[in-house]
Amino acid sequence: MTLPSINQHRRGSHLTPVEALYDYKRQSSAELTMHKGDRLQVLDTKRADGWWEAIHKGKRGVIPAAYVQVEGE
């Protein structure tokens, strides 16, 4: 899967801050590893497969939506 660069997405896109509720170790190169308490920036929540597109530590990939909570909710 080829993903546009982070800078391409930042222009005109809204980033949603989320916090990881659980640890998750990536299972493929398209996924991101995260640890409980990590803060990530979500690019896309419209995927129907239960995964969200996000940025974490300068990397872009997908994360399981059920493992994060939108900050302030």
N, C-alpha and C positions, 0 to 999 in steps of 0.2 A: 504494500500500500504506500503510495507517495502522498505526502502531506505538504501543503503550502508552508512556507516559512512562518515563524511566529510574527514577524513584522508585517507580513501580508495580511494576517488576520487582525492585528491590532488596529489597522487603519479602518475606521468605520464599523468596527465590531464591538459589541458590549461584552466585557468579561465579568463573569459572576464569581465572586469569592465563595469558596466552600472550605469546610474543614473535614479532614478524614476522621471517621468514627472508628475505623479498624485498620489494622495493618493489611496491606495487600502486596504480594510479590508478583511482578509481571510474569505472564505465561508465554508471551510472544513479544517480538520487537515492536509491535504496534501499541502495546500497553505500557503504562507507567507503574512503577513501584511507589508506594506511599506508606507512611507510618501514622498510627493514631496521633491526632493533634496537628499533623501537617496541614498547611494552608496551600490551596491550589487555586488556579484561575480557570474557570470553565468557559469554553468557547461555544459549545453546542449542547443543548439539552433536548433536542428534538428527535434524537435517534430512538427508534421503536424497539431496539434490541436490549435495552437496559444498561447501555454503556453511554458515557458522556465523553466528549472530546475536551481535553484540558491541557494546561501548561503547568509544569512543576519543575522547579530547579532548572529552568531554561530549556527543558525538553517538552516536546509535544507528543501526546498520545491519547489513548482512551483509558477510562477508569470505570469500575462498576458503580453505577449511580447509587445503589443501595449502601455503599460504603462511605458516602459523604453526606454532609448536611450543609445546605446553603446558610452562610453566616447571617445571623439576625433572625432566623426562623426558629 
